């Protein structure tokens, strides 16, 4: 081989035949297709806006008193970003991974809002007729609003139509147990 230049196939000792090149291209294309199909149908592992998620949660006040929990019950299922839940809870699950647990503190502005004084209404005692009323009793207005009696005197019953969680900072422990797109 003196004086001759080696061709690239001579240097490597490897030469791809045109038929083999076509076979290799078909195999690569098939592998890419299988990868695409399996990953596009796979269960997502990180929560994104628009996902349907199921969570196990415990909600408490900042003093540790639990006000709600679904531990040992059916998971709560909702579509992230749809407005089905309070903003702080909805935002908290974005970016969480499947089976991840997270603690989040939600201020009133991202929870049930601040107490709206205009929703605390004095109602004439006579509107309750002979019904026995007591503080803490739940009532429903003629328009379907739910409220809680907060004060009673001889002539007036005060009803608070705010959410019982309005004005409260809430602490949630959230575990994502299912994610689907």
Secondary structure, 3 states (H helix, E strand, C coil): CCCCCCCHHHHHCCCCCHHHHHHHHHHHHHHHHHHHHHHHCCCCCECCCCCEEEEEEEEEECCCCEEEECCCCCCEEEECCCCCCCHHHHHHHCCCECCCEEEEEECHHHCCCCCCHHHEEEEEHHHHCCCCCCCCCEEECCCCCEEEEEEECCCEEEEECCCCCCCCCEEEEEEEEEEEC
